[in-house]
């Protein structure tokens, strides 16, 4: 079992650690979690994770080092690690807007680096994680795929698409949640109590997503099954489109991709 150090034990880092443990990828004692204040991590200590507030020491002997800090916190972390890693250690970054080359520039040209972009559904093992690298080996990519499959689905993409993946998958959680919120508000408008409308909207959205996943079908083919001539569904869809529903969604994703690309450099 590989030894893993997760630098930055926020929502993503902790969720990944718990996913690795639940899927028996490794033992809790094989995972080191770092945070500036580890006094608040009593639950993780009881679960058997190793805790540290020293990133340099925590990385010693680790097979995989996961960088899970905020973009503005990355440079100090890389300065702490510079000159300490060996050729056998693999660095995995889940930080938006940071290229493999950015990390190697700080840690050394020979550093093995893979980028991963999970989303907040990692907390329930339902993340959509995209992984990419500019020069990682196939065995390294396979290992990182296996690592993130403990917390959801994984797609391998080209590195130049990672900021796009951030917008579609990471920011996308918020976009779909807002659409569910809007649907529930529409439900209240037509007569349902708020808690009932929200439950109905959530389950309907979940059912729609599962239809596509399990049937391996295209959204339009499932839409066609619900739309009849002069029916209420097509009337509602057309009204939404008249007000720019699809266009607004697409523009939002494009703008988020543009912003995601500049997070680290800004």
PyMOL commands that set and color helices and strands:
alter all, ss='L'
color gray80, all
select helices_A, chain A and resi 11-22+28-30+38-40+42-46+55-59+71-81+100-107+120-124+138-151+159-189+194-215+219-226+232-242+245-260
alter helices_A, ss='H'
color red, helices_A
select strands_A, chain A and resi 4-7+31-34+50-52+64-67+90-93+112-117+127-132+152-156
alter strands_A, ss='S'
color yellow, strands_A
deselect
rebuild
show_as cartoon
